[in-house]
Amino acid sequence: MSTDTVRAGAADEAAERRREQRGWYFYDWACSVYSTSVLTVFLGPYLTAVAKHAADADGFVHPLGIPVRAGSFFAYAVSASVILSIVVMPMAGAAADRTGRKKPLLAAAAYLGAAATTGMFFLDGDRYLLGGLLLIVANASLAVSMVLYNSYLPQIAPPEERDAVSSRGWAFGYAAGSVVLVANLVLFTAHDSFGVSESTAVRICLSSAGVWWGAFTLVPLKRLRDRRAPSDSPGRPSAHGWRQLAATVRDMRRQPLTLSFLLAYLIYNDGIQTVISQASVYGSEELGLSQSTLITAVLLVQVLAVAGALGMGRLARAYGAKRTILGSLVAWTLTLAAGYFLPAGAPVWFFVLASGIGLVLGGSQALSRSLFSHLVPSGKEAEYFSAYEMSDRGMSWLGPLLFGLTYQLTGSYRDAIVSLVAFFVIGFVLLARVPVRQAVRDAGNPVPERI
């Protein structure tokens, strides 16, 4: 074979890889609007208001006969969504690795989640149970789709490109969130001009995120391609939820350093995801901020997160992903501690806090994803990412549970928010102890120059 033929083949392969990468970015563009507009901005305060409307004289609702303080219902619903996710994610990940057919599973999960989100238009009056059900379905669907989406990363990007590719994906997601939040802000603040009530405006914003999610999912489904499962790694037969997860964890025990990183990630990212999902409730209920102020603050987070994701990607090239993530966890701890002391009714200080969150948010998530991709044995990407996804994109469970319980016991959202500092401190300590270069070698993968 001539040198020119080899070069032409390599150029074609690189062009195909870039095409897949661009398609891959667009799933972040598609689904991040749900995480931003629904989970972070509108659903928490709105579902809390609906629950309060349905509450008894003591401020409690009674789903399945269980007394729950209305202000805790949203946090509990987020935690409950993880139960369904734990059942479904490992099965989806194992099936994808065994068959190599990720796209059909990605499409099914994405469009189920998009449909549930679109259905939030009907969340009005005292239908808090409908809101909780749709949240659980949408969150679980997002989790499954992200397992499959993330598992493409080792296949479409060589080791030296993964930090940059992962960071660009997150940047695409935050850019989409910014675009849609601007439209949300216009509709919400000028709802009278559009001839709709404030409640209807919120429900339009919620449901439009589902339409956006479904429409832009077409791009990655068009450009990503399935890979045939390795013939020497047929995978295990599909098992049910908990058994499959247990089987995945048992397999990970052969990679103890990968498991150590995953434990650190699950803890600190649980804190990150809880801050994201509960910030609007904290702002509206504890600080007395208006919905338009909250939208503006989250929009600020989105804009700065794009710069933060790309900037921290550059820092990782200079200092390594692990050191950069550790630095971001210090910043998270300081930012969250400052949030405890925010004065009520002072949007300027809330904007300052939002700026700090935005600068570290995208990078800490993007680099965690790319670092984990180096620690996954070839052929088990989707299965391992099913465990990783248990604390990603709103799928944290312990943080919202702790947040809800703290508020239930104390009646103070300030106590609830400061309780989350523990996640960042413990996560920092655990991550600092992981020798990532050795972990990459143990997984059978090439070690990048800087990691």
C-alpha positions in Angstrom: 0.0 0.0 0.0 1.5 3.4 -1.0 2.2 6.2 1.4 -0.3 8.4 -0.4 -3.0 5.8 0.1 -2.3 5.5 3.8 -2.3 9.3 4.2 -5.6 9.6 2.2 -7.1 6.9 4.5 -6.0 8.7 7.6 -7.4 12.0 6.3 -10.7 10.4 5.6 -10.8 8.8 9.0 -10.0 12.1 10.7 -12.7 13.8 8.7 -15.3 11.2 9.6 -14.2 11.5 13.3 -14.7 15.3 13.2 -18.1 14.8 11.6 -19.1 12.5 14.4 -17.7 14.8 17.0 -19.8 17.7 15.7 -22.9 15.5 15.7 -22.1 14.4 19.3 -21.9 18.0 20.5 -25.5 18.5 19.4 -26.9 16.1 21.9 -25.6 18.4 24.6 -27.2 21.2 22.6 -30.5 19.3 22.6 -30.8 18.0 26.2 -29.1 20.7 28.2 -32.1 22.9 27.8 -34.0 20.5 29.9 -31.4 20.7 32.6 -31.3 24.5 32.5 -34.8 25.7 31.9 -36.7 22.9 33.6 -34.6 21.6 36.4 -32.6 24.7 37.3 -35.0 27.5 36.7 -38.7 26.8 36.4 -39.8 23.4 37.7 -38.4 23.7 41.3 -40.2 27.0 42.2 -43.3 26.2 40.1 -43.8 22.6 41.4 -43.2 23.9 44.9 -46.0 26.5 44.4 -48.3 23.8 43.0 -47.6 21.5 45.9 -48.2 24.4 48.4 -51.6 25.0 46.6 -52.5 21.4 47.3 -51.1 21.3 50.8 -53.2 21.0 54.0 -53.5 23.7 56.7 -50.1 22.6 58.2 -48.3 22.9 54.8 -48.1 19.2 54.1 -49.0 17.2 51.0 -49.6 13.4 51.2 -48.3 11.5 48.2 -49.1 7.8 48.7 -50.4 8.8 52.2 -46.9 10.0 53.3 -46.9 13.4 55.0 -44.3 15.6 53.1 -43.7 19.3 53.6 -44.7 21.0 50.4 -41.4 22.8 50.2 -39.5 19.5 50.2 -41.6 17.8 47.5 -39.5 18.8 44.6 -36.2 17.7 46.2 -37.8 14.3 47.1 -39.1 13.9 43.5 -35.6 14.4 42.2 -34.2 11.8 44.6 -37.1 9.4 43.6 -36.1 9.7 39.9 -32.8 8.0 40.8 -34.6 4.9 41.9 -36.0 4.4 38.4 -32.7 5.3 36.9 -30.8 2.7 38.9 -33.2 0.1 37.5 -32.9 1.1 33.9 -29.4 2.6 33.3 -27.3 -0.5 33.9 -29.6 -2.6 31.6 -29.3 0.0 28.9 -25.6 0.3 29.2 -25.0 -3.5 29.2 -27.4 -3.9 26.2 -25.5 -1.2 24.3 -22.1 -2.7 24.9 -23.3 -6.3 24.1 -25.1 -5.4 20.8 -23.2 -2.3 19.8 -26.5 -0.7 18.9 -26.5 2.5 20.9 -28.4 4.8 18.6 -31.8 3.0 18.9 -31.6 3.1 22.6 -30.4 6.7 22.6 -33.4 7.6 20.4 -35.9 5.8 22.7 -34.6 7.4 25.9 -34.3 10.9 24.4 -37.8 10.9 22.9 -39.5 9.5 26.0 -37.8 12.3 28.1 -38.8 14.9 25.5 -42.4 13.7 25.6 -42.5 13.8 29.4 -41.1 17.3 29.4 -43.5 18.5 26.7 -46.3 17.1 28.9 -45.4 19.6 31.7 -47.6 22.1 29.9 -50.5 20.4 31.7 -49.0 20.9 35.1 -51.4 23.5 36.7 -53.8 23.9 39.6 -53.0 21.3 42.3 -51.5 18.6 40.0 -48.3 18.2 42.0 -48.4 14.4 41.6 -48.5 14.8 37.8 -45.5 17.1 38.1 -43.6 14.7 40.2 -44.4 11.8 37.8 -43.3 13.7 34.7 -40.1 14.8 36.5 -39.3 11.2 37.4 -39.8 10.0 33.9 -37.9 12.9 32.2 -35.0 12.7 34.7 -34.7 8.9 34.3 -34.9 9.2 30.5 -32.2 11.9 30.5 -30.0 9.7 32.6 -30.3 6.7 30.3 -29.7 8.8 27.2 -26.6 10.4 28.8 -25.2 6.9 29.6 -25.3 6.1 25.9 -24.2 9.6 24.8 -21.1 9.7 27.1 -20.1 6.2 26.1 -19.5 7.5 22.5 -16.6 9.7 23.8 -13.8 7.1 23.8 -14.9 5.9 20.4 -15.0 9.3 18.6 -12.0 11.0 20.3 -8.5 9.6 20.8 -7.0 10.2 24.3 -5.2 13.4 23.4 -8.4 15.0 22.2 -10.9 14.0 24.9 -10.5 16.9 27.3 -11.1 19.3 24.4 -14.0 17.3 22.9 -15.8 16.9 26.2 -15.3 20.6 27.0 -16.8 21.6 23.7 -19.8 19.3 24.3 -20.5 21.0 27.6 -20.0 24.4 26.0 -22.5 23.6 23.3 -25.0 22.6 26.1 -24.5 25.8 28.0 -24.8 27.9 24.8 -28.1 26.2 24.0 -29.3 26.9 27.6 -28.4 30.6 27.1 -30.3 30.9 23.9 -33.5 29.3 25.2 -33.3 31.2 28.5 -33.2 34.5 26.7 -36.5 33.5 25.0 -37.9 32.3 28.3 -37.0 35.6 29.9 -38.7 37.6 27.2 -41.9 35.4 27.4 -42.0 35.4 31.2 -41.4 39.1 31.8 -43.7 40.2 29.0 -46.4 37.5 29.4 -49.2 40.1 29.5 -48.1 41.5 26.1 -48.4 37.9 24.7 -51.8 37.6 26.2 -51.0 34.7 28.6 -50.9 34.4 32.4 -47.7 34.0 34.4 -48.6 30.4 35.1 -49.2 29.7 31.4 -45.9 31.4 30.5 -44.0 29.1 32.9 -45.8 26.0 31.4 -44.9 27.1 27.9 -41.3 27.5 28.9 -41.3 24.0 30.5 -42.9 22.3 27.5 -40.8 24.1 24.9 -37.7 22.5 26.4 -39.2 19.1 25.5 -39.8 20.3 21.9 -36.3 21.6 21.6 -34.8 18.3 23.1 -36.7 16.2 20.6 -36.0 18.4 17.5 -32.2 18.7 18.0 -31.7 15.0 18.9 -32.2 14.3 15.2 -28.6 15.7 14.5 -26.6 13.2 16.6 -28.9 10.4 15.5 -28.0 11.3 11.9 -24.2 11.6 12.4 -23.2 9.1 15.1 -22.7 5.6 14.0 -22.9 2.3 15.9 -19.9 0.1 16.3 -20.1 -3.7 16.2 -19.5 -5.2 19.6 -16.0 -6.8 19.8 -16.3 -10.6 19.0 -14.1 -11.5 22.0 -16.3 -9.4 24.4 -19.9 -10.6 23.9 -20.9 -9.2 27.2 -23.1 -10.7 29.9 -26.8 -11.5 29.4 -29.1 -8.7 30.3 -30.0 -8.6 33.9 -32.6 -6.7 35.8 -31.7 -3.3 37.4 -30.0 -3.9 40.7 -28.5 -7.2 39.7 -27.0 -5.6 36.6 -25.6 -2.7 38.6 -24.2 -5.2 41.1 -22.6 -7.1 38.2 -21.1 -3.9 36.8 -19.7 -2.9 40.2 -18.2 -6.4 40.6 -16.5 -6.0 37.3 -15.2 -2.6 38.4 -13.5 -4.3 41.4 -11.0 -5.6 38.9 -10.2 -1.9 38.3 -10.0 -0.6 41.9 -8.5 2.8 40.9 -11.3 3.4 38.4 -13.8 2.6 41.2 -12.0 5.0 43.5 -12.3 7.8 41.0 -16.0 7.0 40.4 -16.7 7.1 44.2 -15.0 10.6 44.4 -16.9 11.8 41.4 -20.3 10.5 42.6 -19.8 12.4 45.9 -18.6 15.8 44.6 -20.9 15.8 41.6 -23.8 14.9 43.8 -23.1 18.3 45.5 -22.8 20.1 42.1 -26.1 18.7 40.8 -28.0 19.5 44.0 -26.8 23.1 43.9 -28.0 23.3 40.3 -31.4 21.7 40.9 -32.1 23.5 44.2 -30.6 27.0 43.6 -33.9 28.4 42.2 -35.9 27.1 45.2 -33.3 28.7 47.5 -33.4 32.0 45.6 -37.2 32.2 45.5 -38.1 30.7 48.9 -35.2 31.9 51.2 -34.0 35.0 49.4 -37.3 36.2 48.2 -36.1 36.8 44.6 -38.4 37.1 41.7 -38.6 34.6 38.9 -37.2 37.1 36.4 -34.2 37.6 38.7 -33.7 33.9 38.9 -33.9 33.5 35.1 -31.3 36.3 34.7 -29.0 34.7 37.2 -29.2 31.3 35.5 -28.6 33.0 32.1 -25.5 34.5 33.6 -24.4 31.0 34.8 -24.9 29.6 31.3 -22.9 32.3 29.5 -20.0 32.1 31.9 -20.1 28.3 31.9 -19.3 28.3 28.2 -16.2 30.3 28.9 -15.5 28.3 32.0 -15.7 25.0 30.2 -13.4 26.1 27.4 -11.0 27.9 29.8 -10.7 25.0 32.2 -10.1 22.7 29.2 -7.0 24.9 28.4 -5.9 24.7 32.1 -6.2 20.9 31.9 -3.8 20.9 28.9 -1.2 22.8 31.0 -1.8 21.3 34.5 -3.7 18.1 33.9 -7.4 17.3 34.4 -7.0 16.0 37.9 -5.4 19.2 39.3 -7.8 21.4 37.5 -10.8 19.5 38.9 -9.3 19.7 42.4 -9.0 23.5 42.0 -12.6 23.7 40.9 -13.8 21.8 44.0 -12.0 24.4 46.2 -13.9 27.1 44.3 -17.2 25.3 44.7 -16.7 25.0 48.5 -16.0 28.7 48.9 -18.9 29.7 46.6 -21.4 27.5 48.4 -20.2 28.7 51.9 -20.7 32.3 50.7 -24.2 31.4 49.5 -25.2 30.8 53.1 -24.6 34.4 54.0 -26.4 36.0 51.1 -28.8 38.7 52.3 -32.5 38.3 51.3 -33.8 40.6 48.6 -30.4 41.5 47.2 -30.2 40.3 43.6 -26.8 41.8 43.0 -25.1 39.5 45.5 -27.0 36.6 44.0 -25.6 37.5 40.6 -22.1 37.6 42.0 -22.6 34.1 43.4 -24.0 32.9 40.0 -20.9 34.2 38.3 -18.7 32.1 40.6 -20.8 29.0 39.9 -20.7 29.6 36.1 -17.0 29.9 35.9 -16.4 26.5 37.6 -19.5 24.6 36.6 -18.9 23.6 33.0 -15.2 22.8 33.4 -15.5 20.6 36.5 -18.2 18.5 34.7 -16.5 18.3 31.3 -13.1 17.4 32.7 -14.6 14.7 35.0 -16.3 13.1 32.0 -13.1 13.1 29.9 -10.9 11.9 32.8 -13.3 9.0 33.5 -13.3 8.0 29.8 -9.5 7.2 30.2 -10.3 4.9 33.1 -12.8 2.7 31.2 -11.6 -0.6 29.7 -12.3 -0.9 25.9 -15.6 -2.5 25.1 -17.3 -1.6 28.4 -17.9 2.1 27.8 -21.7 2.2 28.1 -21.8 -0.2 31.1 -19.3 1.8 33.1 -20.9 5.1 32.1 -24.2 3.8 33.5 -22.6 3.9 36.9 -21.0 7.3 36.2 -24.3 8.7 35.2 -25.9 8.0 38.6 -24.8 11.5 39.6 -24.9 13.4 36.4 -27.3 15.9 34.8 -29.7 16.2 37.7 -29.5 12.6 38.7 -27.9 13.1 42.1 -29.9 11.5 44.9 -28.1 11.9 48.2 -27.8 15.7 47.9 -31.4 16.4 47.2 -32.4 14.0 49.9 -30.1 15.7 52.4 -31.4 19.1 51.2 -35.0 18.1 51.6 -34.5 16.4 55.0 -32.6 19.4 56.4 -35.3 21.7 55.3 -38.0 19.3 56.7 -36.3 19.2 60.1 -35.2 22.9 60.4 -37.5 24.8 58.1 -34.4 26.7 56.9 -33.2 26.7 53.3 -29.9 28.3 54.5 -29.2 25.2 56.7 -30.1 23.0 53.7 -27.8 24.8 51.3 -24.8 24.9 53.6 -25.1 21.1 54.4 -23.9 20.5 50.8 -20.4 21.7 51.6 -19.6 18.2 52.9 -19.9 16.7 49.4 -17.2 19.0 48.0 -14.8 18.4 50.9 -15.1 14.7 50.9 -15.0 14.5 47.1 -11.7 16.6 47.1 -10.1 14.3 49.6 -11.0 11.1 47.8 -10.0 12.4 44.3 -6.7 13.7 45.6 -5.8 10.1 46.7 -6.4 8.6 43.2 -3.2 8.0 41.1 -4.8 8.6 37.8 -1.8 7.7 35.6 -1.7 4.2 37.2 -5.5 4.0 36.8 -5.3 4.6 33.1 -2.6 2.0 32.7 -4.5 -0.5 34.7 -7.5 0.0 32.4 -5.4 -0.9 29.5 -5.4 2.5 27.9 -2.6 4.8 26.6 -1.6 7.4 29.2 -1.8 11.0 27.9 1.1 13.3 28.4 -0.8 15.4 30.9 -3.7 14.0 32.9 
